[in-house]
Amino acid sequence: MNVAARLQQVASANGSKDALVRGNEVVYWTALDARAGGFAHDLTEAGLGRGDCITIACGDPLETVIALIGGLLAGCTVAPINPRLTDDERNQILDQLSPDQVVTGVPVREEFFDAVAIAEEDPAIILFTSGSTGAPKGVVLSHHAVNAGLDIWIEGALQTTPDDVVLSVLPLGHSYGLFGSVLSPLLSGACTVLLPRFEIEEVLKTISRRRVTIFPGVATMFRRLLDSDALRHADLSSLRYVMTGAAPCPWDVAQAWKTATNTRIVRGYGMSELFRPISYAPDNLPEVPEAIGRALPGVELMIVDDDEAPIGNGPGELWVRTPACMTEYVGRPEETEAVLQDGWFKTGDIAIMTPDGLVCLVGRKKDIILRGGYNIVPGEIEAVLASHPDVAEAAVIGVPSRDMGEEVAAFVVLKKGSSISEAALIAYCRDQLAVYKYPRILEFLTDLPMGPTGKVDKSELAKQAKGNVRRSE
């Protein structure tokens, strides 16, 4: 079934019940269906439909949701992107997609529209994540995968009910924000309250005023809330639980949150290619501090050695088989082939599994920095640094950060005779990268440490970072 057709069924059953809230604007289910239908009519009148692709680049989260549902209703493939991307980053995505339309705003038009019939393997949603070279990769998710993934979210990870009110403050161009805080709640008949950005006072006020029951966030958000004086005076009595994703949540944050609010952080693991295949459920107790949860219903796990042979409980690379798996990376057949094998997805993460199925992550094969819930590829930042006329070499790693989980640290060798400052070089990066990507930490070195193969030894840089790297303001 077309994903949007399932949402229309929910709309038909809920009528005048609240579906979406943004600020003082409340959109009822009937109105949401009509506004999405109006946008679907706009698309079909423009000659767009099944087989066409639209990119959604709206700054308003409400318009993003309406455009996404409307695009699906029309049979289009929809690709929401983060509005915080720079023009260059956005153009990289558009060059890969060559979309038939770029949507930056949605005019208000209310008109009902029957969802276009599709094949289950038709592409529904494309999400962009970072590749090993730093270039963004488009993750293609079929209607079959999206339907399966939403069911896994609803039945296993979220366990939402029609009475829930879910706070959405995560980017809707990313899997966790889109599926975990908007589409899954909507498909279960719950109401979603949309905030365009994370601001401590606004989040706490919204939870109290709208009687929010579920708050999906990232560990950085919960740490900042814990550090805020405002939390002590906030009314969080409506919360059933909060949820983390994107990056592993430290156990000390989960414990501190429980102590401060008497609500639980439900921890889990997911990625754009797989939705949320591993998680604790809201009613799973007790928890193991090191674990991220168990395979959710319909998901299979396997741990393999370097020869890709199963090795029981590990440690080894974690492979996942799920009906919610992606179809391919856009225009990247070799990278697609490298991660898909006989229905298994190779995560690149090193894990161990307890005899009763709890999964513990112990490392990453992928060289990805997880900063505040965002995936950042060092190669992208290294390329920007290397483009500066005063830079001879650069290497970027993630270093532990209490606030962000990991912080971006850059190590730079300058060309002979250069005297550029740390602040100036960081500003150069800030002008060319999204705000969450540029390095906050930078250290000048005379040489980068090299391994026996001639590659930069980033493990040596990590050792140096523990005591010697200083933060640049």
N, C-alpha and C positions, 0 to 999 in steps of 0.2 A: 504493500500500500504506500502511496505517496505520503511522506511524513506529514505534510500539511493537511492531508485528508483526515488523519488521526486527530490533529488539533481541531479541525472543524467538528468532529464528532463530540469532542469535549466542549466546544463552544455551544453546540446545540443543546447539550445537557445542562449547561450552567447559565445561559441567558444573561440575566442582569447581575450576576455575581461578579465581584472584582476580579480582573485578570492581571492587569498591570497598573502600577502606580508610579508616577514620576512627579516629584514635588507635590503640588496641590492637584494635579491632573489624575483622575481615575478613569481607566479604560475598562469598561465592562466587556464580558466575553462576546456579546453580540456585536459591540462596537469594534472590538479587535478583529473579529471575523470580517466585518464589513470594510474596515480600513485596509486590512491585508488584501481583501478581494478587490478593492478599488485600485490598489497598486498593481495587482495581477492584471486587471483590465488595462492599465496604462502600458504595461509591458506587451501585452498581446496586440494592442493598438499600434505599438511601435514595431510589430512584426517579430517579437521575441517569444520563444516558447521552448518546448522540449529540445534539448541538444544545444541550447545557447547558454552562455555564461555571463553572469553579472557580478561585478565587484561592488561590495557595499562598504563605503568609506564615510559613513555618517558620523558626525561628532556627537549626536544625540542618541543615547542608548534606546529610547523608545522608537525613534525612527529606524534604528538598526533592526530591532525585532520585527517591526511591521514590514520592512523591506525584505527581510529574510523569509518570513512566512509567505508574503506575497509572491516572492520569486519562486518559492517551492510550489505554491499553488499553480503558477503558470507553467510548471514543468521545467523551469530553468535550473541550472547549477548555480549555487550562490557561494560567493567567496567573501566573507566579512574580513576586513583588515583593521588593524589597530590604528585609530586616528592620530596616535602620538608619533607615528613614524615620520621621519624626515621625507622631503620630496624625493631624494635619491633612493631611499629605502623603498618607498612606495612605488617608484618607477621600476625598480628591479622586479617587484611582484607583477606589475602590469605588463612588463615585457615578457614574462614567462606565460602569463595567462592569455594575453590578447583578448580581453573580455569584450563582449558585444555591447556592454553598457557599464559605465561607472556611476554608481548612485551616491550622491553626496547629500541628498535631501529627499524627503517624501512628502509631496503635497497631500493635503487631507482630501480624500475622496472616498465616500462610503458606497460600496456596491458589492453585492454578494457574487461569488464566483465559484463554480464547481471545479474542484481540484483536477488537474490534468492527469490522465492515466499514464503511468510510467512502468518500466520494467524494474524489477527489484535491484538489478545491478546498474541501473542508470546512476550516474554521479549526482549526489544531492548537495553536498557541502564540501568545499575545499578550504582547508585551514593551512596557514603558512607557519612553518617552524624553521629553525635554523639548521643548515646542513654542515657537514664536516669542513667545508671550505669557507664557511662564513656566509655564503649566498643562501637566501631563503629557499625552503623546499615546500612545495604545495602538496599537502596530504589529501588525497582524493578519498572521500567516504561515500559509499553508495547508499541508496535509500534502505537497502537491506541492513547495512552496517549501522546506519544511524538509528533505525528502528530497534535493532538488537541492543545497541549501546544505551539508548534511552531506557529500555526495559531493565537493563542491568543496573543503571543508576537508580531508577525508581524502586525496584524490588529489593536490591541488595545494599547499595551504598547510602541512599538518602532515606528510603522508606517513608516517602512523603504521603500525605493524605490530603483530601480536598480542603481540610480545615487549616492547613499550614499557610504561613506567610513567610516567604523566603526573601532575604535581602541580597540583591545583586549589585556588587560594587567592583567586580572583576572585569577585565577587558573582554569584550564579546568577540574579539577576533581570535581568541584562544579557546581551546577545548574545554578547560575547566569552567571558565566563566560562561561560555555559551551553553554547554550541555548541563553543567552542574547547578547553575544558578538561575537559568531561564527556561530552556526547553524541557528539561525533566520535570521541574515543578509545574509548568503549564500543562504538560501531558497528563499529569496526575490530578489536574483540576485545582491546584493550589494557586495562590496569588503571589506575584513577584513584585517587589518594590525596587525600582531602578535608581541607583545613584551614579552620576557620571564619573566620580572619582572618590578615593578614600580620604576622608577628612574626619578626624577623631570625633569632634563635637557633633558633626552632622550624622555620623554613623550611630552614635549613642542616642541622639535625639530621635532618630528614625526608628530604631529598635523599640524605644519606649512608646512613641506616638502611634506607630503602625502595628504594635504588638507582634513584632517579628518572632517567629518560632525557630527558624533555621537560618544560620549565617555562614555561608561558605566563604572562606578567606584563605590567606596564606599566613605562614608563621610570622612573617614580618609585621603584618597587621596586628596580630594578637599580642606580639611583644610590645608594640607601640601603645596599644590600648592599656596593657598592664603597667607601662611606665607613666601613664597619664593620670594626673590627679582627678580628672573628670570621671574616670571609671568608678571611683569610690562613691560617687554621688548618683550614678546612673541607675535607672530602673531596667534591669534585665530579666525581670521575673517571667516574661513571656517566652523566653528562649527554652526550647527543648534541648538543643545542642548546637554547637558550631562545628565546622568541618574545615580541615586543611587539605591542600593539594599542591600541585606544581613542584614543590620541593619537600623533602622529609621534614616533619615537624620535630624539633628537639623535645625530648621527654621533659626537660625542666620547664619548658613553656607550657606543655600540656598540664603538668602538675600545678604550676603557678596559676593558670587560668581556672582550673577546678577549684582551687583554694579561694581565689578572689571572687568567683561568680557562681559557684556551685553548679556549673554546667560543664559538660564534657566536650573536649575537642576530639572529634572522630577523625582518625588519621587514615591515610590511604596512599595509593600510588597509581599514577596514570600518565598518559601522554596522548598527543594528538592522534597518533596512529592507532590507538587501542582504547580510547575512552578511559575508564577506571576499572581495570581488570582485577586489581587487588585492593582490598580495603577491610578495615573493621566495619561492621554494621553498627548503627546507633545502639543496638541492644546487646552487642558482643562484650562480655566482661568475663574474666578480668583481662587486662591488657598486658602485653610484654613490652617493656620500654624500648627494646631494640627493634621490634617488629613493626611492619607497616600494615599487617592484616593478613587475610587469607584470600585465596581465589574466590571471586564471587560466582554465583550460579551460572553455569554455562561456559565457564572459563577453565582451561587446562594449563598447567605449568610444568616446565621441565628445566632442569639445570644440566648444562653440558660442559665438558672440558674443552681444552684448546683444539682438540680434534673433532669437536662437535658430537662427541659420544655422551650419552646420558650418564650422569654420575650420582644418581640418588639425591641426597640432600646437600651436595656441594661441599665447599664453595665452587662456583663456576658461573658461566654466563646464564642469565635468566632468559628462557624462551617462553612465549605466551601464545596459546591458540584460543581464539575467541571469534564468535560470529560478528563481532563489532570491529574487526580488523580493517584497516584501510585496503583499498584496491591497488594503489600505486602512488608514487611521487610524480607530479606533473613533469613530463618531458625528461625523466631521469630513469630510463630502464635499467641501467647498470646498478644504480643505488637501490632501486626497487628490488632487483634480483638479489642484492647483497643482504637484504634484511628479511626476505620472505622465502620460506622453504617448507614445502609440503603442508601448507596451512599454518606453520609456525612463524611468529615474528621474533626476530633476534633483537632483544632490547639493548644490548651493549652494556647492561648493568651486571655487576657481580653480586651474587646473592647466595645465601644459605637458607635451608628450609627445615623447620623442626619436624619431628615425626607426625605431629598433628596438623601440619600444613601452614604454620605461621611463617611468613617470609621476612627475612632480615637482609637489607642491603648492606654490603660491606665495601663497595667501591664501584668505580665506573670505568668501563673501557672507553666510553666517549669522553672527549675532552671538552665538556660543557660546563660553564659556570652557571649556577642557579642563584640568581640575585633577586631577592624579594618576590619570588614566584615567576620570574622571567628566565627563559633559557637564553644564554648569551654565548656565542661562539668566539673564542679568543682570536681565531684567524681573521675575523672581520675587523676587530679593533687593531690587530697587528698590521693589517693592510693600510688602515688609515694613518697610523703612526709612521709607517714606512714611506708614505707619500709626502711627508713633510721634508723639505729640502735640507734640514739640519740633522735628520735622523739617519744613522747608518744601519742599525739593527734594532729590532724590538721583539719582545716576548711578553705574552699576557697570560696570567693565571688567576684562578680564584683563591682567595684567602679567607679563612673563617672570619665571620662578622657577627657580632651579637645582634645587631639590628636587622641585617639583610640576609642572614644565613651564610652567604658568601659575598665578598666584595671584589670588584675588578681591580687587580693590581698589574701595573705595567712596568717592565724593566727595559730601559732604553740605553743604547750606546749611541752617542752623538758623533757626528762627523768631526774631524779634526778642525779646531778653530771655532767651533760653534759655542755659543754661550746662552742659548735659549733657556728660559726658566721652566721649572715644573708647571707652574700655574699657566704659562702661555701655551705649553704643549697640551695640557689638559683642556684648555679653552679651544684649541684647534680641533681636538676630538669631539668636544661638545657641540661644535658647529656642524659636524658631519654625521653625528650618530643620534639615535633616539636617546631621550634623557636618561633612560634606565641602563644604557650600555656604556657610556663613556667612563674611563677609569677615574676613580676617586683617589687612588693611591698610585704614585709614580716614583720610581727610583732610577737615578742615573748610575750606570756601571761602566767600567772601562772595557769589559768583555762579558759576553754571555757564556755561562758554563755549557760546555758541549759534551755529549756522550760519545761512545766509541764509534758510532756510525756517522758522526758529524752533525747530528741533530741537537737542537737546544735541549739541555737536560732540565726539564721543568720541575722534576722532583728536587733537584738541587736548589732551584729558585724558591720552591716552597719551604725548604728548610731555612733559607736565608730570610724569607718573609716573616717567620715566626718572631724574630727579634729585631730585625734591622729595617724593615720597611716602615716608613712614616707616611701619615696621611697628608695629602695636599688639600688645602681648603679651596 
